[in-house]
């Protein structure tokens, strides 16, 4: 396994990880808001 190829795969997965982390952050804010107002 070449390090360059794994680096390309890693950079391909960055947008997926970023969007997933954004989803987690929004979910935490939404759940916190529901818990706060309930």
RABELVEN-V242475 format. One record per residue. N is the residue number from 1. RES is the residue in one letter. BURIAL is 1 if it has 16 or more other ideal C-beta (glycine too) atoms within 10 Angstrom, else 0. D_LAST is the distance of its C-alpha to the last C-alpha in Angstrom with 1 decimal. Layout:
N_RES_BURIAL_D_LAST ; N_RES_BURIAL_D_LAST
//
This chain:
1_X_0_52.4 ; 2_X_0_52.9 ; 3_X_0_50.6 ; 4_X_0_50.8 ; 5_X_0_49.5 ; 6_X_0_46.6 ; 7_X_0_45.8 ; 8_X_0_45.8 ; 9_X_0_43.4 ; 10_X_0_41.1 ; 11_X_0_41.1 ; 12_X_0_40.5 ; 13_X_0_37.3 ; 14_X_0_35.9 ; 15_X_0_34.3 ; 16_X_0_32.6 ; 17_X_0_31.3 ; 18_X_0_30.2 ; 19_X_0_28.3 ; 20_X_0_26.7 ; 21_X_0_25.6 ; 22_X_0_24.2 ; 23_X_0_22.2 ; 24_X_0_20.9 ; 25_X_0_20.0 ; 26_X_0_18.2 ; 27_X_0_16.3 ; 28_X_0_15.3 ; 29_X_0_14.2 ; 30_X_0_12.2 ; 31_X_0_10.5 ; 32_X_0_9.9 ; 33_X_0_8.4 ; 34_X_0_6.0 ; 35_X_0_5.4 ; 36_X_0_5.7 ; 37_X_0_3.8 ; 38_X_0_0.0
//
